[in-house]
């Protein structure tokens, strides 16, 4: 049996012989392979196609439109908390379902704003303490576990908030 070194030398010799035979055959036929740019041009075309696909994909589906249901629910939580802290009845109407709005604003918008200002002065602003957890979405209904804290009293509360989806908007609906 031939050693590894002998097999390697045989392989190199056979390879060199094949190259010499091919070169000799080309020389006898008067052929000379001209240098060509085709491999480079094909590589450039592939790069252009890939970059074009990336640009088209970013135009068709921009990253800001790739929003998860959890992000939409979190936005609704933020709007609800801001409406409660600022006594903003219009924002509250945009962030909550009709049944909850009727419960939170039994009188006029001015009465709601005044009552919220009094509560914020007494307990401080409501803040979401940490990150909401336990997101569950089932069709047009959702549940999220939210921990809130009042900054003056440091009172905390962890509750499951219920949501309904109306016209692609998640609304707080804890009634």
Helices and strands as residue ranges (DSSP letters): H 4-29, H 38-60, G 63-65, H 69-86, H 89-95, H 98-104, H 109-123, E 126-128, E 133-138, E 141-150, E 156-166, E 169-172
